[in-house]
Amino acid sequence: MKKIILLMLSFALLLSAAAVSFADDEYNSQGQSVSELIKQRQVGFWIEGTQFGDMILGARAKMQVIYMDKDLSTSIARDKFVPEWLTDMAQYWRYSTLKKKVFVAYLETNKPMNFDYTKLSVGGYLLQKDDILSPSMTNPFGDVASGEKASFAFTVPASVLKSKKEIKISYGDDFVIWKIVK
């Protein structure tokens, strides 16, 4: 009887190990690390800065914008080395639908500024109040002190991304071109 119980426990342990292995294989099926996924989905630019060679002078802030989809969100949840702000923002991918896509913005100020989210544009679409997903108490809107770091999540209409290979992401006159991930 002990042999049968031991055999059954061994079999159950083997099945559990196989299930964990299968889940890892599914996660790694595309063979991309979290950093590779982020690199494909992220753009960064300086706000009110002047480029002088390889340097940016007088920039008020640096902004990163990341397209958040299920692949990236799932990878972030499994990675212990992702910054906490990105882990917090990854939860918002579930608001992505056929009609709306989710992005996350990270702002790091060098000088005091008044951050107006309605100046943020993705593919020509200017953000509106209803597009903001993250709670107002954590959003860097309005007067932001020098040295502040903050993030927020927002949606844009899916039509902004459809049938395009790249789009312009901008804040006021400052912009960057992002190649859309398929």
SEKEDREN-370265 format. One record per residue: residue number from 0; x, y, z of N, C-alpha, C in turn. Coordinates in steps of 0.001 Angstrom, whole numbers. Each point is the difference from the previous one (the first is absolute). Layout:
+-----+---------+---------+---------+---------+---------+---------+---------+---------+---------+
:   n :     n_x :     n_y :     n_z :    ca_x :    ca_y :    ca_z :     c_x :     c_y :     c_z :
+-----+---------+---------+---------+---------+---------+---------+---------+---------+---------+
: NUM :       X :       Y :       Z :       X :       Y :       Z :       X :       Y :       Z :
...
+-----+---------+---------+---------+---------+---------+---------+---------+---------+---------+
END
This chain:
+-----+---------+---------+---------+---------+---------+---------+---------+---------+---------+
:   n :     n_x :     n_y :     n_z :    ca_x :    ca_y :    ca_z :     c_x :     c_y :     c_z :
+-----+---------+---------+---------+---------+---------+---------+---------+---------+---------+
:   0 :     815 :   -1190 :       0 :    -815 :    1190 :       0 :     866 :    1265 :       0 :
:   1 :    1099 :     -21 :     793 :     903 :    1148 :      57 :     631 :     266 :   -1357 :
:   2 :     296 :   -1084 :    -735 :     603 :     159 :   -1323 :    -973 :     678 :    -960 :
:   3 :   -1267 :    -350 :      91 :   -1004 :     597 :    -879 :    -151 :    1494 :     309 :
:   4 :     -45 :     344 :    1285 :    -118 :    1403 :     401 :    1237 :     771 :    -441 :
:   5 :    1172 :    -574 :     201 :    1246 :     635 :    -417 :      19 :     179 :   -1512 :
:   6 :    -446 :    -996 :    -723 :     -51 :      70 :   -1454 :    -971 :    1097 :    -455 :
:   7 :   -1152 :      81 :     653 :    -983 :    1021 :    -347 :     524 :    1402 :     314 :
:   8 :     675 :     178 :    1128 :     582 :    1296 :     348 :    1090 :     393 :    -996 :
:   9 :     806 :    -967 :    -388 :    1048 :     264 :    -995 :    -616 :     416 :   -1329 :
:  10 :   -1065 :    -673 :    -392 :    -682 :     323 :   -1248 :    -612 :    1408 :      62 :
:  11 :    -604 :     344 :    1142 :    -588 :    1327 :     179 :    1074 :    1080 :     -55 :
:  12 :    1145 :    -255 :     616 :    1114 :     937 :     -29 :     508 :     174 :   -1425 :
:  13 :      97 :   -1091 :    -737 :     441 :      43 :   -1390 :    -981 :     816 :    -847 :
:  14 :   -1304 :    -198 :     211 :   -1006 :     773 :    -731 :      84 :    1487 :     333 :
:  15 :     233 :     326 :    1271 :     131 :    1400 :     409 :    1212 :     637 :    -664 :
:  16 :    1112 :    -715 :     -17 :    1210 :     513 :    -645 :    -231 :     200 :   -1490 :
:  17 :    -711 :    -930 :    -626 :    -296 :     120 :   -1433 :    -890 :    1207 :    -265 :
:  18 :    -966 :     249 :     877 :    -899 :    1145 :    -168 :     773 :    1306 :      99 :
:  19 :     899 :      99 :     974 :     823 :    1194 :     152 :     898 :     164 :   -1218 :
:  20 :     587 :   -1071 :    -450 :     856 :      44 :   -1182 :    -789 :     433 :   -1222 :
:  21 :   -1228 :    -511 :    -153 :    -848 :     370 :   -1127 :    -322 :    1485 :      49 :
:  22 :    -305 :     518 :    1184 :    -315 :    1427 :     137 :    1205 :     846 :    -383 :
:  23 :    1196 :    -415 :     416 :    1201 :     735 :    -372 :     236 :     -54 :   -1496 :
:  24 :    -240 :   -1170 :    -618 :     176 :    -114 :   -1441 :    -968 :     926 :    -726 :
:  25 :   -1226 :      98 :     483 :    -981 :     880 :    -611 :     467 :    1452 :     114 :
:  26 :     528 :     367 :    1122 :     507 :    1346 :     229 :    1166 :     296 :    -924 :
:  27 :     868 :    -976 :    -215 :    1189 :     191 :    -810 :    -207 :    -346 :   -1470 :
:  28 :   -1224 :    -277 :    -417 :    -245 :    -473 :   -1365 :     484 :     986 :   -1056 :
:  29 :     -39 :    1300 :     306 :     489 :     975 :    -967 :    1487 :     267 :     186 :
:  30 :     549 :    -526 :    1075 :    1432 :     142 :     237 :     446 :    1424 :     265 :
:  31 :    -887 :     833 :     545 :     362 :    1386 :     261 :       2 :     274 :    1497 :
:  32 :     997 :     731 :     426 :      81 :     391 :    1402 :    -874 :    1232 :     228 :
:  33 :    -224 :     328 :    1253 :    -782 :    1189 :     335 :     665 :    1234 :    -597 :
:  34 :    1307 :      85 :     104 :     688 :    1181 :    -526 :    -159 :     114 :   -1519 :
:  35 :     -26 :   -1120 :    -706 :    -230 :      44 :   -1456 :   -1415 :     471 :    -317 :
:  36 :    -980 :    -499 :     775 :   -1386 :     420 :    -206 :    -162 :    1495 :     259 :
:  37 :     619 :     487 :    1073 :     -78 :    1426 :     327 :     663 :     815 :   -1102 :
:  38 :    1150 :    -433 :    -444 :     731 :     737 :   -1041 :    -847 :     181 :   -1258 :
:  39 :    -779 :   -1017 :    -366 :    -859 :      83 :   -1185 :   -1180 :     941 :     208 :
:  40 :    -419 :     185 :    1237 :   -1234 :     725 :     296 :     225 :    1375 :     623 :
:  41 :    1236 :     379 :     211 :     310 :    1233 :     726 :     674 :    1036 :    -895 :
:  42 :    -385 :    1256 :     239 :     712 :    1121 :    -603 :     251 :    1022 :    1100 :
:  43 :    1027 :     775 :    -169 :     321 :    1030 :     974 :     380 :    1289 :    -708 :
:  44 :    -315 :    1124 :     640 :     377 :    1287 :    -572 :      89 :    1044 :    1105 :
:  45 :     652 :    1108 :    -324 :     194 :    1090 :     950 :   -1038 :    1077 :    -261 :
:  46 :    -480 :     615 :    1052 :    -973 :    1079 :    -114 :     727 :    1327 :     165 :
:  47 :    -146 :     862 :    -993 :     600 :    1338 :     -37 :    1520 :     -27 :      93 :
:  48 :     622 :    -977 :    -597 :    1454 :     -68 :      -8 :     554 :     389 :   -1358 :
:  49 :    1250 :     438 :     -15 :     683 :     349 :   -1240 :    1144 :    -983 :    -200 :
:  50 :      19 :    -638 :   -1163 :    1055 :    -967 :    -267 :    1258 :     729 :    -436 :
:  51 :    1099 :    -360 :     640 :    1313 :     560 :    -318 :     951 :   -1176 :    -123 :
:  52 :     185 :    -481 :   -1235 :     789 :   -1211 :    -211 :    -733 :   -1190 :     598 :
:  53 :     678 :    -719 :     901 :    -609 :   -1145 :     673 :    -681 :     380 :    1306 :
:  54 :      35 :    1288 :     339 :    -571 :     451 :    1267 :   -1339 :     706 :    -211 :
:  55 :    -796 :      -5 :    1038 :   -1246 :     754 :      20 :     167 :    1075 :    1078 :
:  56 :    -160 :    1246 :    -396 :     194 :    1110 :     933 :   -1341 :     632 :     383 :
:  57 :    -142 :     349 :    1262 :   -1138 :     764 :     474 :   -1335 :    -719 :       2 :
:  58 :      11 :   -1312 :     -68 :   -1267 :    -739 :     -37 :    -752 :     141 :    1316 :
:  59 :   -1286 :     222 :    -114 :    -853 :     111 :    1177 :    -274 :   -1377 :     596 :
:  60 :    -124 :   -1013 :    -872 :    -298 :   -1358 :     473 :     355 :   -1022 :   -1064 :
:  61 :      59 :   -1222 :     447 :     184 :   -1146 :    -895 :   -1262 :    -847 :     125 :
:  62 :    -527 :    -442 :   -1139 :   -1212 :    -798 :      18 :     219 :   -1303 :    -755 :
:  63 :    -505 :   -1082 :     579 :      -1 :   -1301 :    -653 :   -1453 :    -410 :    -175 :
:  64 :    -323 :    -538 :   -1166 :   -1346 :    -487 :    -267 :     131 :   -1447 :    -449 :
:  65 :    -777 :    -882 :     639 :      90 :   -1440 :    -272 :   -1375 :    -534 :    -378 :
:  66 :     -54 :    -702 :   -1109 :   -1225 :    -688 :    -409 :    -136 :   -1248 :     866 :
:  67 :   -1114 :    -128 :     720 :    -185 :   -1107 :     940 :   -1010 :    -997 :    -562 :
:  68 :     487 :   -1169 :    -366 :    -900 :   -1063 :    -461 :     128 :   -1198 :     936 :
:  69 :    -753 :   -1039 :    -289 :     -24 :   -1165 :     895 :    1370 :    -674 :      85 :
:  70 :     707 :    -123 :   -1125 :    1322 :    -633 :      10 :     953 :     727 :     949 :
:  71 :      30 :    1319 :    -106 :     896 :     770 :     860 :    -449 :     -53 :    1450 :
:  72 :   -1284 :     155 :     245 :    -512 :     -27 :    1371 :     289 :   -1329 :     687 :
:  73 :    -218 :   -1100 :    -704 :     264 :   -1328 :     559 :    1486 :    -177 :     305 :
:  74 :     845 :     466 :    -905 :    1444 :    -109 :     208 :     459 :     843 :    1187 :
:  75 :    -567 :    1183 :     131 :     351 :     879 :    1117 :    -385 :    -646 :    1325 :
:  76 :   -1168 :    -622 :      45 :    -476 :    -638 :    1232 :     925 :   -1120 :     447 :
:  77 :     701 :    -619 :    -929 :     884 :   -1122 :     333 :    1452 :     403 :     219 :
:  78 :     317 :    1251 :    -217 :    1383 :     465 :     113 :     181 :     811 :    1275 :
:  79 :     959 :    -396 :     818 :     234 :     661 :    1289 :     847 :    1264 :    -120 :
:  80 :     581 :     237 :   -1176 :     943 :    1098 :    -147 :    -562 :    1207 :    -749 :
:  81 :   -1292 :      -5 :    -262 :    -650 :    1116 :    -672 :    -252 :    1100 :    1029 :
:  82 :     176 :    1272 :    -373 :    -261 :    1079 :     960 :   -1425 :     -66 :     565 :
:  83 :    -142 :     383 :    1248 :   -1292 :     -98 :     680 :   -1102 :     787 :    -711 :
:  84 :     345 :    1179 :    -521 :   -1025 :     806 :    -673 :    -568 :    -740 :   -1205 :
:  85 :     850 :    -727 :    -716 :    -456 :    -732 :   -1186 :    -839 :   -1213 :     408 :
:  86 :     388 :    -656 :    1077 :    -792 :   -1113 :     524 :   -1394 :     495 :     403 :
:  87 :     -60 :    1160 :     645 :   -1288 :     576 :     392 :    -864 :     338 :   -1216 :
:  88 :     607 :     537 :   -1018 :    -746 :     427 :   -1189 :    -410 :   -1170 :    -907 :
:  89 :     693 :   -1133 :     107 :    -285 :   -1151 :    -871 :   -1416 :    -535 :     173 :
:  90 :    -594 :     232 :    1153 :   -1354 :    -494 :     264 :   -1036 :     606 :    -949 :
:  91 :     291 :    1145 :    -568 :    -996 :     697 :    -811 :    -176 :    -583 :   -1406 :
:  92 :     837 :    -955 :    -399 :    -149 :    -576 :   -1345 :   -1386 :    -612 :    -178 :
:  93 :    -618 :    -421 :    1091 :   -1309 :    -663 :    -104 :   -1085 :     949 :    -514 :
:  94 :     262 :    1293 :     -36 :    -939 :     962 :    -567 :     123 :      93 :   -1523 :
:  95 :     961 :    -732 :    -534 :     175 :     -29 :   -1449 :   -1134 :    -816 :    -621 :
:  96 :    -632 :     544 :   -1015 :   -1102 :    -667 :    -686 :     217 :     114 :   -1497 :
:  97 :    -968 :    -435 :    -762 :      85 :     169 :   -1451 :     -51 :    1470 :    -383 :
:  98 :    -623 :     823 :     854 :    -155 :    1417 :    -321 :    1009 :     910 :     693 :
:  99 :     671 :    -496 :    1053 :     955 :     825 :     748 :    1281 :    -767 :     276 :
: 100 :    1115 :     691 :     -61 :    1300 :    -578 :     324 :     617 :     779 :    1156 :
: 101 :     757 :    -709 :     823 :     545 :     581 :    1228 :    1475 :     377 :    -174 :
: 102 :     326 :    1163 :     532 :    1376 :     483 :      63 :     294 :     417 :    1438 :
: 103 :    1273 :      32 :     326 :     466 :     458 :    1306 :    1036 :    1087 :    -259 :
: 104 :     -77 :    1080 :     744 :     976 :    1086 :    -124 :     754 :     143 :    1314 :
: 105 :    1294 :     278 :    -116 :     862 :     228 :    1165 :     667 :    1355 :    -191 :
: 106 :    -165 :     869 :     966 :     527 :    1356 :     -75 :    1039 :     211 :    1080 :
: 107 :    1135 :     551 :    -390 :    1069 :     328 :     940 :     404 :    1446 :    -259 :
: 108 :    -291 :     871 :     959 :     236 :    1433 :    -218 :    1412 :     424 :     397 :
: 109 :     527 :     935 :    -777 :    1290 :     621 :     302 :    -191 :    1400 :     566 :
: 110 :   -1112 :     620 :    -406 :    -355 :    1345 :     445 :   -1477 :     -20 :     369 :
: 111 :    -419 :     934 :     840 :   -1440 :      65 :     292 :    -783 :     223 :   -1294 :
: 112 :   -1164 :    -612 :     -88 :    -816 :     173 :   -1199 :   -1469 :    -205 :     324 :
: 113 :    -830 :     478 :    -884 :   -1426 :    -254 :      96 :    -300 :   -1047 :   -1057 :
: 114 :    -248 :   -1236 :     439 :    -243 :   -1089 :    -944 :   -1478 :     -71 :    -335 :
: 115 :    -300 :     162 :   -1276 :   -1376 :     -12 :    -493 :    -170 :   -1217 :    -909 :
: 116 :    -699 :   -1024 :     486 :    -152 :   -1238 :    -773 :    -706 :     220 :   -1338 :
: 117 :    -750 :    1094 :    -143 :    -687 :     245 :   -1272 :     967 :     426 :   -1103 :
: 118 :    1264 :     233 :     351 :    1029 :     290 :   -1000 :     683 :   -1273 :    -490 :
: 119 :    -318 :   -1139 :     630 :     584 :   -1281 :    -397 :    -824 :    -573 :   -1145 :
: 120 :     685 :    -322 :   -1078 :    -668 :    -499 :   -1202 :     615 :   -1326 :    -422 :
: 121 :    -851 :    -934 :    -366 :     446 :   -1297 :    -526 :    -658 :    -167 :   -1364 :
: 122 :     827 :       6 :   -1032 :    -524 :    -147 :   -1358 :    -959 :    1104 :    -398 :
: 123 :     192 :    1203 :     547 :    -866 :    1124 :    -304 :   -1203 :     116 :     918 :
: 124 :    -207 :    -989 :     857 :   -1122 :      28 :     938 :     457 :     664 :    1298 :
: 125 :    -632 :    1114 :     365 :     317 :     695 :    1257 :    -786 :    -619 :    1150 :
: 126 :     690 :    -273 :    1090 :    -659 :    -617 :    1157 :   -1097 :     879 :     565 :
: 127 :   -1014 :    -679 :     525 :   -1114 :     660 :     662 :    -139 :    -602 :    1394 :
: 128 :    -758 :     642 :     852 :    -149 :    -438 :    1391 :    -469 :   -1453 :      93 :
: 129 :    -939 :    -401 :    -840 :    -542 :   -1370 :      40 :    1007 :   -1068 :    -421 :
: 130 :    1117 :     405 :    -599 :    1021 :    -955 :    -446 :     920 :    -438 :    1134 :
: 131 :      45 :     752 :    1087 :     915 :    -276 :    1110 :    -541 :   -1155 :     835 :
: 132 :     833 :   -1012 :     228 :    -405 :   -1190 :     758 :     472 :      18 :    1448 :
: 133 :    1194 :     500 :     241 :     576 :     -54 :    1345 :    -674 :    1026 :     910 :
: 134 :      43 :    -239 :    1322 :    -686 :     897 :     938 :     609 :    1404 :      24 :
: 135 :    -851 :     993 :     168 :     434 :    1398 :     -62 :    1059 :     351 :    1041 :
: 136 :      -6 :    -680 :    1141 :     968 :     338 :    1051 :    1428 :    -386 :    -374 :
: 137 :     187 :    -852 :   -1004 :    1351 :    -402 :    -400 :     439 :     635 :   -1307 :
: 138 :    -901 :     667 :    -702 :     322 :     577 :   -1306 :     788 :    1309 :     148 :
: 139 :     981 :     208 :    -873 :     827 :    1210 :      88 :    -603 :    1173 :    -766 :
: 140 :   -1248 :     334 :     262 :    -670 :    1048 :    -751 :      26 :    1300 :     778 :
: 141 :     133 :    1100 :    -731 :      96 :    1310 :     638 :    1446 :     321 :     321 :
: 142 :     217 :     745 :    1070 :    1361 :     406 :     380 :     783 :   -1200 :     532 :
: 143 :    1161 :    -224 :    -609 :     873 :   -1118 :     387 :    1366 :     596 :     349 :
: 144 :     506 :    -324 :    1166 :    1288 :     535 :     470 :    1165 :    -633 :    -751 :
: 145 :    1125 :     648 :      66 :    1236 :    -514 :    -579 :     400 :   -1293 :     701 :
: 146 :     481 :    -973 :    -757 :     459 :   -1257 :     576 :   -1088 :   -1012 :     277 :
: 147 :   -1228 :     301 :    -372 :   -1110 :    -935 :     223 :       8 :   -1112 :   -1049 :
: 148 :    -458 :   -1168 :     418 :    -156 :   -1151 :    -888 :   -1417 :    -527 :     209 :
: 149 :    -744 :    -113 :   -1072 :   -1385 :    -457 :     122 :    -430 :    -691 :   -1291 :
: 150 :   -1043 :    -811 :     125 :    -501 :    -727 :   -1164 :   -1517 :       6 :       3 :
: 151 :    -562 :    -241 :   -1177 :   -1444 :    -116 :    -130 :    -332 :    -856 :   -1208 :
: 152 :   -1188 :    -599 :      37 :    -464 :    -858 :   -1084 :   -1158 :     678 :    -710 :
: 153 :     -90 :    -230 :   -1303 :   -1069 :     607 :    -788 :    -325 :    -868 :   -1207 :
: 154 :   -1156 :     272 :    -592 :    -404 :    -711 :   -1212 :     -73 :     969 :   -1171 :
: 155 :     137 :    -564 :   -1182 :    -241 :     740 :   -1240 :    -867 :    -890 :    -888 :
: 156 :    -744 :     580 :    -913 :    -801 :    -833 :    -898 :     893 :    -943 :    -808 :
: 157 :    -431 :   -1231 :    -146 :     773 :    -992 :    -756 :     200 :     440 :   -1441 :
: 158 :    -915 :     789 :    -518 :      99 :     462 :   -1387 :    1269 :     821 :    -241 :
: 159 :     553 :     580 :    1065 :    1240 :     769 :    -112 :    1156 :    -906 :    -446 :
: 160 :     -57 :   -1271 :     421 :    1083 :    -935 :    -308 :    -249 :    -825 :   -1260 :
: 161 :   -1246 :    -107 :    -413 :    -340 :    -871 :   -1121 :     581 :     509 :   -1317 :
: 162 :     387 :    -947 :    -815 :     493 :     227 :   -1360 :    1136 :    1021 :     -90 :
: 163 :     779 :     112 :    1049 :    1157 :     892 :     -19 :    1225 :    -790 :     436 :
: 164 :    1146 :     385 :    -522 :    1239 :    -658 :     389 :     699 :     757 :    1118 :
: 165 :    -230 :    1310 :      32 :     587 :     815 :    1054 :    -892 :    1201 :     266 :
: 166 :     103 :     490 :    1234 :    -797 :    1158 :     399 :     873 :     985 :     772 :
: 167 :    -481 :    1209 :      58 :     682 :    1063 :     729 :    -594 :      69 :    1410 :
: 168 :     878 :     -12 :    1001 :    -405 :     190 :    1395 :     642 :    1304 :     444 :
: 169 :    -824 :     914 :     506 :     536 :    1325 :     303 :    -595 :     602 :    1265 :
: 170 :     734 :     970 :     523 :    -500 :     868 :    1069 :     302 :    1413 :    -477 :
: 171 :   -1036 :     746 :    -329 :     207 :    1332 :    -576 :     736 :    -127 :   -1324 :
: 172 :    1110 :     721 :    -122 :     788 :     -28 :   -1240 :    1061 :   -1092 :     -18 :
: 173 :     211 :    -664 :    1109 :    1041 :   -1028 :     106 :    -602 :   -1361 :    -328 :
: 174 :     684 :    -764 :    -832 :    -575 :   -1265 :    -443 :    1075 :   -1029 :    -333 :
: 175 :    -490 :   -1215 :    -192 :     819 :   -1117 :    -439 :    -889 :    -887 :    -873 :
: 176 :     606 :    -739 :    -898 :    -740 :    -927 :    -863 :     158 :   -1410 :     565 :
: 177 :   -1122 :    -713 :     148 :       7 :   -1366 :     513 :    -459 :    -952 :   -1084 :
: 178 :     779 :   -1061 :    -186 :    -385 :   -1056 :    -942 :    -941 :    -955 :     732 :
: 179 :   -1199 :    -142 :    -525 :   -1041 :    -784 :     650 :     343 :   -1492 :      15 :
: 180 :    -204 :    -611 :    1162 :     214 :   -1437 :     182 :   -1215 :    -730 :    -546 :
: 181 :     224 :   -1018 :    -779 :   -1121 :    -791 :    -547 :    -230 :   -1216 :     848 :
+-----+---------+---------+---------+---------+---------+---------+---------+---------+---------+
END
